[in-house]
Amino acid sequence: MRPTATALAVAVVLAASAGACAGGDATVSAAGDGPATTATAAAPSSPPEATNGSATTGPRPIPAVDTVPVRVRIPAIGVDSALETLHRDGDGRLAAPVDWQTAGWFAGGPVPGAPGPAVIAGHVDSPSGPAVFARLARLRPGDRVEVELGDGATAVFEVDGSRTVAQAEFPADEVYGPVPDRQLRLITCHTFDEAAGHYVDNLVVFATLQDQ
């Protein structure tokens, strides 16, 4: 199904994350591959495998944590969603959330608030209209993203910026690669190609944990 007009948001300023989309038949394949055409929702490229290494030379091991994220709130765009737990599918892609109106956290990456780049993805539209991340492109630098954890704590991030990236050339290293601090990426689909009949870009929003 074609996305509704309200589901297609305008691109934001800097970088953002890849998420799932309704209505298209493309998924974001692993880095270096072209888009797949057998799924019903687009999702981010697979992150690099974690290996030993420094924050500047390659992916680092994910620290052990005793909690998981359970909810994400983005006041500026009216998002208040529980979080599904997302994993890679059989092709190595990040599976999309099952519920159109619920975002999902990639459990193969850091917990939001832990060192490294945590990833939360969500659909931009659904068969019946806008989905959970329909207004993600409206976020601007300085907007807050609150991630509630299972232990009752809340990790508060501030948006740094966002950018649109081609699904066929998804920058997995930039989105999933090591960073020296605690960051968050929000990902959804962007740019519906009428001729192709599916989304061709992803929107990735970058945010950094604030001192609390």
Secondary structure as GFF3:
##gff-version 3
##sequence-region A 1 212
A	DSSP	three_ten_helix	5	7	.	.	.	ID=ss1
A	DSSP	beta_strand	17	18	.	.	.	ID=ss2
A	DSSP	beta_strand	69	74	.	.	.	ID=ss3
A	DSSP	three_ten_helix	75	77	.	.	.	ID=ss4
A	DSSP	beta_strand	79	86	.	.	.	ID=ss5
A	DSSP	beta_strand	103	106	.	.	.	ID=ss6
A	DSSP	beta_strand	116	121	.	.	.	ID=ss7
A	DSSP	beta_strand	125	126	.	.	.	ID=ss8
A	DSSP	beta_strand	129	130	.	.	.	ID=ss9
A	DSSP	three_ten_helix	136	138	.	.	.	ID=ss10
A	DSSP	beta_strand	144	149	.	.	.	ID=ss11
A	DSSP	beta_strand	154	166	.	.	.	ID=ss12
A	DSSP	three_ten_helix	167	169	.	.	.	ID=ss13
A	DSSP	alpha_helix	172	176	.	.	.	ID=ss14
A	DSSP	beta_strand	182	193	.	.	.	ID=ss15
A	DSSP	beta_strand	198	209	.	.	.	ID=ss16
###
